[in-house]
Amino acid sequence: MRQRIASAWSFRFHVEREAQARFSRLALWMEQSGAPEAVVELARRSAEDERRHAAHCAALARDYGAPVSEEAPVVLPEIAPHSLSFSQRTLYELVAACCVAETVSVGVLMRLRSVAGDERIRAVLHELLQDEVAHSRLGWAYLAHVAPSESVAFLGRFLPDMIEATAAEAGQPTALTPEDDDPALLPHGVLPHAERRALFASAMRDVVMPGLEQHGVPTGPAREWLERHGLG
């Protein structure tokens, strides 16, 4: 059990390091695209948030027995297809990272904060939750900025890829063990597998899909993907 918890916090550390680099790059891309300065500044602050988050996750991983290297370089590939234009790739990465991934993260952190086993873990989860709410809003704000002047319908066919990547980033174990569904994980800031699936599905169904549709992104392919994977 302790190894499972340590592995989860170690995995989060690497996700937060990647998020720090991604937000730094997105701030630059949005600035080059002529985005409002307030949105660009939010991306810069988000990068700094993720740096703090990574430090918290590294400390907890070490405490549970999984040392991590905070000096290791981050390799950050572009996730948007190169066939898209620069402005489309910028929008793709913001929607994938913020509207999808960060929105899911908010639901997970709300659940975990409510059952944290000690004050330290509760404080870390509370800080992460407050920041992830802002990171999610960044994506929705940029989508709202772009949608009136550019077609965003192209995103629809890529939504299954974004959702699949977010599911993998959520730390879905490849081989389940009894420990992966043990409620004893919850006080340590780790969701059991069944709850993780349920929260992922509800975030997609109740928040992400309606939000994208409101801005003109067709969600049919995404809803089909969710149905095929038992998450619809």
N, C-alpha and C positions, 0 to 999 in steps of 0.2 A: 504493500500500500504506500509506504513512504517513497519507494522508488517511482511509483506511478505519479505521485504528487510532484516529486522533484523533476520528473520528465516534463510534466505539464508546464511548470514555471520556466524551465529551460527553453521549451518550445516557444513560449510567449516572449521570452527575451529576444529570440532571433526574429520573431514576427515584428516586435516593436522596433528593433534596429532597422529592419527593412522599411518599416513605415516611416521612420525618421528620414531616411534617405529619399524615399518616394515623395514625401511632402516638400522637402527641400527642392527637388527637381520640379515638382508641379508648380511651386511658387515661381520659379524661373520661367517655366513654360507659359503660365498665365500672364505674367508680366509681359512676355514677348507677344502674347496674343491680344494685349490691350484690355485685359480684364480690369474691373474696378480695383483701385488700390486697397480698399477695405478687404476684398476677397483675397488678394495676394498676401496681405499682411496676416490674414487668418491662416493661410497655408504655412507661412513662416513660423507663426506661433505653434501651429500643430506639430511641426518638425521638432521644436524645442520640447513640447509636451511628450512626444514619443521618446526623446532622449531620456527624460526623467522616468518615464514608464519602464524603459529598458533597464535602468539602474535598479529600480524596485524589484523587477522580475529576476534580475541577476542575484540580488541579495537573498531573495526567498529561495531561489534554486539552490544556492550554496547552503542555506540553512537546512534544507531538506536532503542535502548530500549530493548535489549535482553541480560542481563548479563550472562556470562558463567563462570564456575569455572575452572581456569587454574591449579588447584591442584588435580583435580579428577584423579584417576588412569585410565590408558588405558588398556583395555582388548583386547589382539590381538591374535585371533585364527589363526592357520595355514589355509590357503585357499586351499593349494594343497592336493589332496587325499593322505591318508596315505598308499595306496597300491603302490605308487611310491617309487622309491629309493630316498636316500638323495639327490643325485646330480640332479635327475629329479624334486624333490620338489623345490630345489633351483632355477632351471631354470624356472619352472612353475610360481613361485611367481615373479620372475624378469620380465618375459614376461607379466604377468597379470598387475603388478603394473606399469611397465615402458613402454613397447612396446604398450600396449593397453591404460591403464588409463591415463598415463602422456602425451601420444601423443594426446589423445582427449583433455586434459586440455590445451595443447598449442594452439589448434585452438580456444577454448573458450576464453582464455585470450587475444589472438590477437584481436579478435572481441571486447571484452569489453574495452581493453585499448584505442581503436580508438574512443570510444564514452563516455569516462569517463567524469563525470560532473564537477569535480573539481580537483585541482592539487594533493590533498592528495590521492584520490582514484586512480588517474592515476599513481602516484608514487608506490603505493602498487601493482597495477596490473602489472606495468612494472617490478618490482622486482620479483614477482611471475612468470611472463612469462620467464624472463631470466633463472631463476633457473629450471623451469619445462622443458625447452629445454634440459638442461644438464641431468636431471633425465630421460627423454625419451632416450637420447643417451646411458645412462648407460645400459638399458635393451638391446638395439640393439647391443652394444659392447659385452655384455656378451653372447648373442645369437651367435654372429659371432665368439666368442672365442670357444664356445662349439661345434657348428655345424660341423666343419671339422673332429672331432674325435669321436663324439657320435651321435647317431640317435636322431633327434629332432621331427621326424614324430609323436611321441606319443602325442604331444601337440595338434594336429589337432582335436582329438575328444573332447578335453576339451575347445576349443575356445568358443563355445556357452556359457558355464558357466562363462568364463572370461568376455565376452561381456555383459552378463546379469548383472553381478555384477558391471561393470563399468557404465552401464545405471542407475542402482539404486544409485550408488555413485554420479552420476551427479546431483542428487537431483530432479528426475522426480516426480512431485506431484502425489499422489494417486487419488486425486479428484480435477479436474481442476476448477478454478474459473475465471471470466473475468480478474482479476488482474494478473493471471499467464501468460497472453499473452499481457499485457499492455507494449507498447514501453517505457513508462515512467520509467520502471525498469532499462533500460540500463545505464543511467548516474550514477546509484548507484552501478554498478558492478554486476548486475543480468540479466541473459539472459531470455527473454520471452520463453515460452515453445516451440512454433513453431520453433524459431531460434535454440534452444537447440537441438531439434530433427534433424534439417537440418545439423547442424555442426557435430553432432555425426555421422550421416550417411556419410557425406563427408570424415571425418577423417578415418572412417573404410574402406570405399570404395577406397579412393585415396592414403592413406598412410599405414595404418596398414596391410591390406590384401596383397598388393604388397610386402611390406617389409618382411612379414612372408614367403610368397611364395619364395622370393629370397633366403632365408636361408633354404629352404627345408621343411617348415611346410605346410601341406595340409590345405587349407582353405575352402574346400567344405562345411563341417558342419556349419562353421561360416557364409558363404554366404547364406546358406539355412535359418539360424536363422534370418539374417537381412531381407531376403525377406518376411518371415512369419510375421515379425513385421513392414512391410512397410518401411524398411530402406535400402533396397537393391539398 
